[in-house]
Amino acid sequence: MEPLVEKLHIECLVAIAAPNRKLIYVLHAEVRSDAETEWQLFIAPVRRFRTSGDQANAAKFWLRYYDASLSVQELKRLAAHLVVEAANFNNAMIGGLEVVVSDNSGFTLLSEDECQDLEAETKQRTYKRPSPCL
């Protein structure tokens, strides 16, 4: 069960390469319990996928397209699409794109050029919503 987190928190994913590759989700947050608030640490393995940040962001809809049988290239495109769409809904908290991939040799951070290409490709195919003021 997710903790009732106050506004102050720190989230990260920890990637472990050896002996077995795995992702660990770490959350250090102010948590409300009854009348007091205290800092607590939560650590959990990532089993399928994990989101962080703006938990109410409507872009999480795109996670339903995750499938373990997708190729690495398809997963990179899906990740880019999710981040770009999330920024469209909340650009105050979300911006920029960094992608890390793993294979038998370990983890690799995609170059800035590769990330910019993924972001541009996503923006090109993303539906442009009309302004709510129109």
C-alpha positions as CSV (number, residue, x, y, z in Angstrom):
1,M,0.0,0.0,0.0
2,E,1.3,3.5,-0.9
3,P,2.0,5.7,2.1
4,L,0.1,9.0,2.5
5,V,2.9,11.2,1.5
6,E,3.1,14.9,2.2
7,K,4.5,17.4,-0.3
8,L,8.1,16.9,0.8
9,H,9.6,13.7,-0.6
10,I,12.5,12.2,-2.5
11,E,12.1,9.4,-5.0
12,C,14.6,7.4,-7.0
13,L,15.0,4.1,-8.8
14,V,18.2,2.2,-8.0
15,A,19.5,-0.1,-10.7
16,I,21.5,-3.1,-9.6
17,A,23.5,-4.8,-12.4
18,A,25.1,-7.9,-10.6
19,P,24.7,-10.6,-9.7
20,N,21.1,-10.2,-11.1
21,R,19.7,-7.1,-12.7
22,K,16.9,-5.5,-10.8
23,L,15.3,-2.2,-10.0
24,I,14.6,-1.0,-6.5
25,Y,12.2,1.9,-5.8
26,V,13.2,4.2,-2.9
27,L,11.0,6.8,-1.3
28,H,12.0,9.0,1.6
29,A,9.0,11.1,2.6
30,E,7.1,13.0,5.2
31,V,4.2,10.8,6.2
32,R,1.1,11.7,8.1
33,S,-0.1,9.4,10.8
34,D,-2.8,10.5,13.1
35,A,-1.8,14.0,14.4
36,E,1.9,13.9,13.6
37,T,4.1,13.9,10.5
38,E,7.4,12.2,10.4
39,W,10.1,11.2,7.8
40,Q,9.9,7.5,6.8
41,L,11.9,5.4,4.3
42,F,10.1,3.0,1.9
43,I,12.0,0.5,-0.3
44,A,10.3,-1.9,-2.7
45,P,11.4,-4.0,-5.6
46,V,10.1,-3.0,-9.1
47,R,8.2,-6.1,-10.4
48,R,6.7,-4.8,-13.6
49,F,7.0,-1.1,-13.9
50,R,7.1,1.9,-11.5
51,T,6.1,5.5,-11.8
52,S,7.2,8.3,-9.6
53,G,6.5,12.0,-9.2
54,D,3.1,13.4,-10.0
55,Q,0.9,10.5,-9.0
56,A,-2.3,12.1,-10.4
57,N,-0.9,12.8,-13.9
58,A,-3.2,11.6,-16.6
59,A,-0.3,10.4,-18.8
60,K,-0.1,7.3,-16.7
61,F,-2.8,6.0,-19.1
62,W,0.0,5.1,-21.5
63,L,1.4,2.6,-19.0
64,R,-1.4,0.2,-20.1
65,Y,0.6,-0.3,-23.3
66,Y,3.6,-1.8,-21.4
67,D,4.2,-5.4,-22.4
68,A,7.3,-7.4,-21.4
69,S,7.5,-8.8,-24.9
70,L,8.2,-5.3,-26.5
71,S,11.6,-4.8,-28.0
72,V,14.1,-2.4,-26.3
73,Q,13.5,0.1,-29.1
74,E,9.7,-0.1,-28.6
75,L,10.2,0.3,-24.8
76,K,12.4,3.4,-25.3
77,R,9.7,4.9,-27.5
78,L,7.0,4.1,-24.9
79,A,9.1,5.6,-22.1
80,A,9.7,8.8,-24.1
81,H,6.0,9.1,-25.0
82,L,5.0,8.7,-21.4
83,V,7.4,11.4,-20.2
84,V,6.6,13.9,-23.0
85,E,2.9,13.4,-22.4
86,A,3.3,13.8,-18.6
87,A,5.1,17.1,-19.2
88,N,2.2,18.2,-21.4
89,F,-0.1,17.7,-18.4
90,N,2.3,19.1,-15.8
91,N,5.3,20.9,-17.1
92,A,6.0,22.5,-13.7
93,M,7.2,19.1,-12.3
94,I,8.2,17.2,-15.4
95,G,10.7,18.2,-18.1
96,G,13.6,16.7,-19.9
97,L,14.2,13.2,-20.9
98,E,16.8,10.7,-19.8
99,V,16.6,7.0,-20.7
100,V,18.7,4.2,-19.3
101,V,18.7,0.8,-21.0
102,S,20.2,-2.5,-19.8
103,D,21.5,-5.6,-21.4
104,N,23.8,-8.4,-20.4
105,S,26.7,-6.0,-20.1
106,G,25.0,-3.7,-17.7
107,F,23.2,-0.3,-17.8
108,T,23.7,2.5,-20.4
109,L,22.5,6.0,-20.3
110,L,21.3,7.1,-23.8
111,S,23.2,10.1,-25.2
112,E,21.6,13.5,-25.2
113,D,21.2,13.3,-29.0
114,E,19.4,9.9,-28.7
115,C,17.1,11.3,-26.0
116,Q,16.4,14.5,-28.1
117,D,15.6,12.3,-31.1
118,L,13.1,10.2,-29.1
119,E,11.6,13.3,-27.7
120,A,11.2,14.9,-31.1
121,E,9.7,11.8,-32.6
122,T,7.2,11.6,-29.7
123,K,6.3,15.3,-30.1
124,Q,5.8,14.8,-33.8
125,R,3.2,12.1,-33.4
126,T,1.5,13.4,-30.3
127,Y,-1.9,14.9,-30.7
128,K,-1.8,18.7,-30.1
129,R,-4.5,19.5,-27.7
130,P,-6.4,22.8,-28.4
131,S,-6.0,25.5,-25.9
132,P,-8.8,25.5,-23.2
133,C,-9.2,29.2,-23.8
134,L,-10.5,28.6,-27.4
